[in-house]
Structures are given as C-alpha cells and as structure tokens.
Amino acid sequence: MADGDGLGEATAAAASPPAPAPGRSPPLGWRERLRAGLAGTGASLWFVAGLGLLYALRVPLRLCENLAAVTVFLNSLTPKFYVALTGTSSLISGLIFIFEWWYFHKHGTSFIEQVSVSHLRPLMGGTEGSISEPGSPSSSRESETSRQNLSECKVWRNPLNLFRGAEYRSCATAYVLLAEEEATTIVDAERLFKQALKAGETIYRRSQQCQHQSPQHEAQLRRDTNVLVYIKRRLAMCARKLGRIREAVKIMRDLMKEFPPLTMLNIHENLLESLLELQAYADVQAVLAKYDDISLPKSAAICYTAALLKTRTVSDKFSPETASRRGLSTAEINAVEAIHRAVEFNPHVPKYLLEMKSLILPPEHILKRGDSEAIAYAFFHLQHWKRIEGALNLLQCTWEGTFRMIPYPLEKGHLFYPYPSCTETADRELLPPFHHVSVYPKKELPFFIHFTAGLCSSTAMIALLTHQFPEIMGVFAKAKQRKASFFDQRMERCELVLLSTRSP
C-alpha cells in the first residue's frame, strides 16, 4: 500500500466485526430481509391454515363445550394455584435461560434458534438461503494457528526508522534523514533520495566484495542492502506521488526481482496500489496470485484488493432487489465470499470505505487487523473503490454478514485465527487522542436469551405478587376470566350468524 511522506514502512491495510458500529445495531442487509420475508410468509400461511382447520373441526371437537368447562374450572381456582403455576413457570424459564446462556458461551449461537432454523423452518416451508462460505484447507488452519505463538499485537515498524546519532556510518543514511526530516516538499525529498542512492550503491558494491571475509562483513552487507532497498522504495513512492506512476511501478518490480527475500518490507502492497491507479487489473491479479498465499502474512491491502477485483466483475449490474428474486450467481457468490474474507481479517475497513466514519491521516506505524491499518488502507484505496461502479454498493449490502458467520470472533475464527483481543490498547497508542478507536464488534446476545430472562423474571414477579396480595391478584384473574367468557359469547354469535346464512 502506498505510504505518504515519511509514513512508516509497515503501512499495510485492512473486512469483518461491527462490526456494526459500537453502540448501535447495523441495518439488515438484503439477504437477511429476504430470509425474514420468507420466514414471515411461511408462518402466516401456517397460521391461516391452522385457524381454518380449527374452525372446520369445532363441532367434532366440541370446542364450545370444552371452553365452557375450562371457564368453570378457572373460576374455581384459588390464588394458591396461580402461585404454584407462576412459580413453576419461573423455574422452568430460569432453567432454559441458564442453558441458553451456557450454550451461547460454549458454541457462540442460540440453541433454540439453531433448532428452529435446522428442523422447524424446513417443515414450515422456509429455505436456508445462506451463502456457502469458502472452505479453508486444513493446512491453512494449521498455518494460521501456528502464528498464534507469535505476538498477537505486533506493531509493524519501519525497519530503518532509528537512523539517529551514532547509527550514521555513511552519507547515504544521512541523506535519508535529511529527506525525511528536513525536506518540505516531495520534490526536495526526491532530490535528496537520489543523492542517497548514489552513495548507497557505492557502499553496497563495496560490501558485496567483502562479504565473505567475516561474519561482521556479512552483517554489514545485510545492513547496506536494507539501506539500498529502502532508498529505492522511497524513490518509487516519490515518483508515485508526483504522478510518474509507471516509473514507480518499474522501480518496485525491479526491487522485487532483485531482492525477493525482503517481502517483510511489503513492497508488493505499494505495487498493488500503483497498479490500481493505472487500472491495470490483470497485473494486480498476477501480484495477488503470488503474494496472497497461505504461507505469507496477510494484510488489509491484500485481502481487500482481492475482494475489489472479484467485486469489479459483478458490481455494475448488481441489485439487491434483483438478487433477492433470482438468487446470487456464481460470480456474485465469489465476490461476497471475498468480501467476507476481507472483513474477517480487518472488520474496521468498511466503515471508512463507506464513509460511515471520518478518515484521519494514517499513523507512521500500524497494527495488522487493527483500526490503524484500516485507516491506512482506506486513506490510499478509497479512490480505487469509488472508481469501480457499484463496488461500494455491493460492499454495503454484504459486509455485515461476516459477523453472523463468525458468532464469537474473539474465541473462534473462520478463515483466520481468532481476532486478537489486545488491538484496542495498541491502536490507542498509535492513533491520536481525538480519534475514536474502532473496536471489534462483539456479537449481541441472541433473542431467546433475552426472552427467557424476561419470562423468568415476569413469572417470578407474578408469583411473588400473588403470594403477597392474593385478593388483588384474584381481582385481576377474574377480570381475565370475564374477558374470556366475553370472547366465548362472541364466538357463539359468529357461529349462529354463519349457520343462519347457510340455511335456505
């Protein structure tokens, strides 16, 4: 990814969590609205069919006589019965609540909701139109898991950002310091970097000739190699900023060919941004094919650029209404899966790309998968998303689905290892105090946990009130019974009217 004047080498860019913005729930996407509509239609049809069947069987089942018997039975009940009834209901709902809470924390989803979706919805005619997520090979999971032994919140710093005082042993590094600290314009910085390049190449050739003399000479060669690569990369970025993009691309390609082991400098991310500016999407795909690999570290620039390329093939014709009628095509499914993958890696990026949150200048150092990386990526890549028609629209319709795919992101991952829990603290140190740091969204508690908790509390309260104030609660119970008897009378009148209309 392109880093600006004096920005750190580690400016990578990155998704899924928030996530919905902290403090408010996000609007449902078109796919979720479609599922809700289908489920609601199926439930309505079953409800109407049940009413019709109940009316047709009212005479064989002797519903009116049974209702009258139930009314007489309820009138004879004492307050003690209601205490026992509400107390038992409170106990049962409390046990269900405790089980739901335990199941959610263990599996990340609601047990009642899972059973309803898996077993009841097919019986009611609902469909499970969820998009299949891309399966990750077991080697990928093992590779990602092995990285957990490393520091979760590694801050990617510029390897050469400590050129100070006694560390200066050549004029090349002195010119680097002047270019980054004293130059007021990119033109001045480029001029100083060119002078640094001349000195750096001379020192590099000298170190190559002496590298086999001792381990100290080998270490010196590595240092001089890093200095030379750093200078050339800075010259490439100066050319990029000054509009000489093809020149910048050539310098970066030459660097990657001449020094392939130095992938930790993330030169390919600068190359991706420059190629996107040229709209050379075939070349971008070729770079991704080489660096978007299981064994290589990921970044927001890689994941979101891959999503952008797949989105580009379908975004101009994508419409949520059309997709809800005919379903998603294979290309659209691939684009949505790529967006989900990117959001899982860094969930903070979409809010900046969709301008739901204001951008600030990127920091000199960034944290992978953190808010700082999201700012750095969006700052340089927002223009590329806007250039492709419909890309941001497709992102807006689909990115929030990632958080339903990963119900408990801080403990479980899907395509990547679980989201690090320490990013907020590190980002607060990297970003200015006035910036509101984005935090990975935590999944809200399922509806049935709230429902069972409310049911348990309400029934327990009714039982307590009935026990303490039996006369007052008896009045309420009789009022309910009078309403039930009134309903029975209305039903009898409706039956009489229907029978009179059928008689000749």
C-alpha positions in Angstrom: 0.0 0.0 0.0 1.2 3.5 -0.7 2.6 5.3 2.2 2.8 9.0 2.2 5.5 11.5 3.1 7.5 9.9 5.9 5.0 7.2 6.7 6.3 4.0 8.2 7.2 1.0 6.1 4.7 -1.1 7.8 1.7 0.8 6.5 -0.3 -2.2 5.3 -4.0 -2.1 5.1 -7.1 -3.9 6.2 -13.2 -6.8 6.4 -15.2 -8.2 9.0 -16.9 -7.2 13.4 -19.4 -4.3 13.6 -18.6 -4.6 13.1 -21.5 -2.9 13.4 -20.7 0.5 14.8 -20.3 0.3 18.6 -23.4 1.2 20.4 -25.9 0.7 17.6 -27.0 -2.3 15.7 -26.5 -2.2 11.9 -29.3 -2.2 9.4 -30.2 -5.6 7.9 -28.8 -6.5 4.5 -31.0 -7.5 1.6 -30.3 -11.2 2.2 -31.4 -11.0 5.8 -34.5 -9.1 4.8 -35.3 -11.7 2.2 -34.9 -14.5 4.7 -37.2 -12.7 7.2 -39.8 -12.2 4.5 -39.8 -15.8 3.5 -40.0 -17.0 7.1 -42.8 -14.5 7.8 -44.8 -15.6 4.8 -44.5 -19.3 5.7 -45.5 -18.6 9.3 -48.5 -16.6 8.1 -49.7 -19.4 5.8 -49.4 -22.0 8.5 -51.3 -19.7 10.9 -54.2 -19.2 8.5 -54.3 -22.9 7.7 -54.4 -23.7 11.4 -57.3 -21.3 12.0 -59.2 -22.8 9.1 -58.7 -26.4 10.4 -59.7 -25.3 13.9 -62.9 -23.8 12.6 -63.7 -26.9 10.5 -63.3 -29.2 13.5 -65.1 -27.0 16.0 -68.2 -29.3 16.1 -66.5 -32.8 16.2 -64.1 -31.5 18.9 -66.9 -29.8 20.8 -64.9 -26.6 21.3 -67.7 -24.5 22.7 -68.5 -27.1 25.4 -64.8 -27.5 26.3 -64.3 -23.8 26.5 -67.3 -23.5 28.9 -65.8 -26.3 31.0 -62.5 -24.6 31.1 -64.1 -21.3 32.2 -65.9 -23.1 35.0 -62.6 -24.7 36.1 -60.8 -21.4 36.1 -63.5 -19.8 38.2 -63.0 -22.4 40.8 -59.2 -22.0 41.1 -57.7 -20.4 44.2 -54.7 -17.9 44.4 -52.5 -20.8 45.6 -52.9 -22.4 42.3 -51.7 -19.3 40.5 -48.7 -19.1 42.9 -47.8 -22.6 42.1 -48.3 -22.1 38.3 -46.3 -18.9 38.0 -43.6 -20.3 40.3 -43.2 -23.4 38.2 -43.1 -21.3 35.0 -40.5 -19.1 36.5 -38.4 -22.1 37.5 -38.6 -23.7 34.0 -37.9 -20.5 32.2 -35.0 -19.9 34.5 -33.5 -23.3 33.7 -34.0 -22.6 30.0 -32.3 -19.2 30.4 -29.3 -20.8 32.2 -29.0 -23.5 29.5 -29.2 -20.9 26.7 -26.6 -18.7 28.3 -24.2 -21.7 28.7 -24.8 -22.9 25.1 -24.2 -19.5 23.7 -20.9 -19.1 25.5 -19.8 -22.5 24.5 -20.9 -22.6 20.9 -21.5 -19.0 20.0 -25.1 -19.3 19.0 -28.6 -19.8 20.5 -29.7 -23.4 20.9 -33.4 -22.6 20.3 -32.5 -20.5 17.3 -30.3 -23.3 15.9 -33.0 -25.9 16.4 -35.6 -23.6 14.8 -33.5 -23.0 11.7 -32.3 -26.6 11.3 -35.6 -28.5 12.0 -38.6 -26.3 12.2 -38.0 -23.9 9.2 -37.9 -26.7 6.6 -41.2 -28.1 7.9 -42.7 -24.6 7.6 -41.5 -24.2 4.0 -38.7 -21.8 4.8 -35.4 -22.0 3.0 -31.9 -21.7 4.3 -30.6 -19.4 1.7 -27.3 -18.7 3.4 -24.3 -18.3 1.2 -21.8 -21.0 1.4 -18.6 -19.8 2.8 -15.3 -20.8 1.2 -13.8 -23.8 2.9 -10.3 -23.3 4.1 -7.8 -26.2 3.7 -6.6 -27.8 6.9 -3.1 -26.7 6.1 -4.3 -23.2 6.1 -5.9 -23.5 9.5 -2.7 -25.1 10.9 -0.6 -22.4 9.4 -2.7 -19.7 10.8 -3.0 -21.3 14.2 0.8 -21.7 14.4 1.2 -18.0 14.2 -0.7 -17.5 17.4 2.6 -18.4 19.2 3.8 -15.0 17.9 2.8 -11.8 19.5 -0.9 -11.2 18.7 -0.5 -7.4 18.6 2.8 -6.9 16.7 3.2 -3.3 15.7 4.8 -3.2 12.2 7.5 -0.6 12.4 9.8 0.9 9.8 13.0 -1.3 10.0 15.1 1.8 9.3 13.3 4.4 11.4 16.1 4.5 14.0 18.7 6.3 11.9 19.8 8.7 14.7 23.1 9.8 16.1 25.8 7.2 16.3 24.0 4.9 13.9 25.1 7.1 10.9 28.1 5.5 9.3 27.6 6.7 5.8 26.3 9.7 3.9 23.6 7.6 2.4 21.7 7.3 5.6 22.4 10.9 6.3 20.7 11.9 3.1 17.8 9.6 4.1 17.4 11.5 7.3 17.5 14.9 5.5 14.9 13.7 3.0 12.5 12.5 5.7 13.0 15.2 8.4 14.1 18.3 6.6 12.5 18.2 3.1 9.3 20.2 2.9 8.1 19.0 -0.5 8.2 15.7 -2.3 10.4 17.2 -5.0 13.0 18.1 -2.4 12.7 14.7 -0.8 13.2 13.0 -4.2 16.3 15.1 -4.8 17.9 14.1 -1.5 16.9 10.4 -2.0 18.7 10.4 -5.4 21.8 11.7 -3.7 21.4 8.9 -1.1 21.0 6.4 -3.9 24.4 7.2 -5.4 26.1 6.9 -2.1 24.2 3.8 -1.1 25.0 1.9 -4.4 28.7 2.6 -3.9 28.7 1.3 -0.4 26.6 -1.7 -1.4 29.1 -2.8 -4.1 31.9 -2.4 -1.6 30.1 -4.6 0.9 29.4 -7.3 -1.7 33.1 -7.7 -2.4 34.0 -8.1 1.3 31.0 -10.2 2.5 32.9 -13.5 2.7 35.8 -12.2 4.8 34.0 -12.4 8.2 30.6 -12.6 9.9 30.8 -8.9 10.6 31.2 -8.2 6.8 28.1 -10.3 6.2 26.1 -8.3 8.7 27.3 -5.1 7.1 26.2 -6.3 3.7 22.7 -7.0 5.1 22.6 -3.6 6.6 23.7 -1.9 3.4 21.2 -4.0 1.4 18.4 -2.7 3.6 19.5 0.8 3.2 19.6 0.5 -0.6 16.2 -1.1 -0.8 14.7 1.5 1.5 16.1 4.3 -0.7 14.8 2.8 -3.9 11.4 2.2 -2.4 11.2 5.8 -1.2 12.2 7.0 -4.7 9.4 4.8 -6.1 6.9 6.4 -3.7 8.1 9.9 -4.6 7.5 9.1 -8.3 4.1 7.8 -7.4 3.2 10.9 -5.5 4.5 13.1 -8.4 2.3 11.3 -10.9 5.0 9.2 -12.6 3.2 6.0 -11.8 4.8 3.8 -14.5 8.2 4.8 -13.3 7.2 3.9 -9.8 5.9 0.5 -10.9 9.2 -0.2 -12.7 11.3 0.6 -9.7 9.1 -1.6 -7.4 9.2 -4.6 -9.9 13.0 -4.3 -10.2 13.2 -4.3 -6.4 11.1 -7.4 -6.0 13.1 -9.2 -8.6 16.5 -8.2 -7.3 15.7 -8.7 -3.6 12.9 -11.3 -3.3 13.6 -12.3 0.3 12.7 -8.9 1.6 8.9 -9.5 1.5 8.6 -8.2 5.1 9.0 -4.7 3.7 5.6 -5.1 1.9 6.8 -3.6 -1.3 4.2 -5.6 -3.1 1.5 -3.6 -1.3 2.9 -0.4 -2.7 2.9 -2.1 -6.1 -0.7 -3.1 -5.8 -1.8 0.5 -5.1 0.2 1.9 -8.0 -1.2 -0.8 -10.4 -4.8 0.0 -9.2 -4.1 3.7 -10.0 -3.1 2.6 -13.6 -6.3 0.4 -13.6 -4.0 -2.5 -14.7 -6.3 -5.1 -13.1 -4.7 -8.1 -14.8 -1.3 -7.1 -13.3 -2.9 -6.6 -9.9 -4.3 -10.2 -10.2 -0.9 -11.5 -11.1 0.7 -9.9 -8.0 -2.1 -11.3 -5.8 -1.6 -14.7 -7.2 2.0 -14.6 -5.9 1.6 -12.9 -2.6 -2.0 -13.9 -1.4 -0.6 -17.3 -0.3 -1.3 -19.4 2.8 2.3 -19.3 4.0 2.7 -15.5 3.7 1.4 -12.9 6.2 -1.9 -11.3 5.2 -2.8 -7.6 5.2 -5.8 -5.5 4.5 -4.3 -4.4 1.2 -4.1 -8.0 0.0 -7.5 -9.2 1.3 -9.5 -6.1 0.2 -7.8 -5.8 -3.1 -8.7 -9.4 -3.9 -12.3 -8.6 -2.9 -12.2 -5.5 -5.1 -11.2 -7.5 -8.1 -13.9 -10.0 -7.7 -16.5 -7.3 -6.9 -15.4 -5.5 -10.1 -16.8 -8.3 -12.3 -20.3 -8.1 -11.0 -20.8 -4.7 -9.2 -22.0 -2.7 -12.2 -25.1 -4.9 -12.6 -25.7 -5.9 -9.0 -29.0 -5.0 -7.5 -30.3 -6.3 -4.1 -33.9 -6.5 -5.4 -32.9 -8.5 -8.4 -30.7 -10.8 -6.4 -33.5 -11.4 -3.9 -35.7 -12.6 -6.7 -33.4 -14.8 -8.7 -30.7 -15.5 -6.2 -26.9 -14.9 -6.5 -24.9 -16.0 -9.5 -21.6 -17.9 -9.1 -19.6 -14.7 -9.7 -21.7 -12.8 -7.2 -21.2 -15.5 -4.6 -17.4 -15.4 -5.1 -17.5 -11.6 -4.7 -19.5 -11.9 -1.5 -17.2 -14.6 -0.1 -14.1 -12.4 -0.9 -15.7 -9.5 1.0 -16.5 -11.7 4.0 -12.9 -12.9 4.0 -11.6 -9.4 3.9 -13.9 -8.2 6.6 -13.0 -11.1 8.8 -9.3 -10.1 8.6 -9.9 -6.5 9.4 -13.5 -5.5 10.3 -12.8 -1.8 10.7 -12.2 -1.0 7.0 -15.8 -1.0 5.6 -16.8 1.9 7.9 -14.1 4.1 6.4 -14.7 2.9 2.8 -18.4 3.6 3.2 -17.7 6.9 4.9 -19.6 5.9 7.9 -16.6 7.1 9.9 -14.4 10.1 9.1 -10.8 9.4 8.0 -7.7 10.9 9.5 -4.1 11.0 8.4 -2.6 7.5 8.7 -0.1 6.9 11.5 3.6 6.2 11.0 3.2 2.7 12.4 0.2 0.4 12.1 -1.2 -2.7 13.7 -2.3 -5.6 11.5 -6.1 -6.2 11.7 -6.4 -3.1 13.8 -8.1 0.3 13.4 -4.7 1.9 12.4 -4.4 -0.5 9.5 -7.9 0.2 8.4 -7.3 4.0 8.3 -4.1 3.5 6.4 -5.8 1.2 3.8 -8.9 3.4 3.3 -6.8 6.6 3.1 -5.0 5.4 0.0 -7.5 2.9 -1.5 -10.9 4.6 -1.2 -10.4 6.3 -4.6 -10.0 2.8 -6.2 -13.3 1.6 -4.7 -15.1 4.7 -5.9 -13.7 4.3 -9.4 -15.4 0.9 -9.9 -19.1 1.4 -10.4 -21.3 -0.4 -7.8 -18.3 -1.7 -5.7 -19.2 0.3 -2.6 -22.9 -0.6 -3.1 -22.1 -4.4 -3.1 -19.8 -3.9 0.0 -22.5 -2.1 1.8 -25.1 -4.8 1.1 -22.9 -7.7 2.2 -20.1 -6.8 4.7 -22.2 -7.1 7.8 -23.0 -10.8 7.0 -19.5 -11.6 8.2 -20.4 -11.1 11.8 -23.3 -13.6 11.6 -20.8 -16.1 10.0 -18.4 -15.7 13.0 -20.6 -15.7 16.1 -17.9 -15.5 18.6 -14.9 -13.8 16.9 -12.6 -13.3 19.9 -12.5 -17.1 20.5 -13.2 -18.6 17.1 -12.2 -17.7 13.6 -13.3 -19.0 10.2 -10.6 -18.3 7.6 -8.1 -16.7 10.0 -7.2 -17.3 13.6 -9.4 -15.6 16.2 -9.3 -11.8 16.3 -6.7 -10.5 18.8 -8.3 -9.0 21.9 -5.4 -6.6 22.5 -5.7 -4.5 19.3 -7.7 -1.7 21.0 -5.0 -0.9 23.5 -2.2 -0.9 20.9 -4.3 1.2 18.5 -5.0 3.8 21.2 -1.2 4.3 21.5 -0.7 4.5 17.7 -3.6 6.9 16.9 -4.2 10.5 18.1 -6.3 11.0 21.2 -9.1 12.8 19.4 -9.8 9.8 17.2 -12.5 7.4 18.3 -10.8 4.0 18.0 -13.0 1.3 16.3 -13.3 -1.9 18.4 -14.1 -5.3 17.0 -17.9 -5.7 17.4 -19.0 -8.2 19.9 -22.0 -10.3 18.9 -25.2 -9.3 20.7 -26.9 -11.9 22.9 -29.5 -13.9 21.0 -33.2 -13.0 21.2 -34.1 -16.2 23.1 -31.7 -15.4 25.9 -33.4 -12.0 26.4 -36.8 -13.7 26.0 -36.2 -16.5 28.6 -34.7 -14.0 31.0 -37.8 -11.7 30.7 -40.1 -14.7 31.0 -38.4 -16.0 34.1 -38.4 -12.5 35.8 -42.0 -11.7 34.9 -43.4 -15.1 36.1 -41.4 -14.9 39.3 -42.7 -11.4 39.9 -46.3 -12.6 39.3 -45.9 -15.5 41.7 -44.5 -13.2 44.4 -47.3 -10.7 44.0 -50.0 -13.5 44.0 -48.5 -14.8 47.2 -48.3 -11.4 48.9 -51.5 -9.9 47.6 -53.9 -12.8 46.8 -57.1 -10.6 46.9 -55.8 -8.0 44.4 -54.4 -10.7 42.0 -57.7 -12.6 42.3 -59.4 -9.5 41.0 -57.1 -9.4 38.0 -57.7 -13.1 37.4 -61.4 -12.7 37.5 -61.2 -9.8 35.1 -59.3 -12.1 32.7 -61.9 -14.7 33.0 -64.7 -12.3 32.2 -62.8 -11.3 29.1 -62.5 -15.0 28.2 -66.3 -15.5 28.7 -67.0 -12.4 26.6 -64.8 -13.9 23.8 -66.8 -17.2 24.1 -70.1 -15.3 23.7 -68.8 -13.6 20.6 -67.7 -16.9 19.1 -71.2 -18.4 19.7 -72.8 -15.4 18.0 -70.5 -15.8 15.0 -71.4 -19.4 14.7 -75.1 -18.6 14.8 -74.7 -16.0 12.1 -72.8 -18.4 9.9 -75.4 -21.1 10.4 -78.2 -18.7 9.6 -76.5 -17.7 6.3 -76.1 -21.3 5.2 -79.8 -22.3 6.0 -82.1 -22.0 2.9 
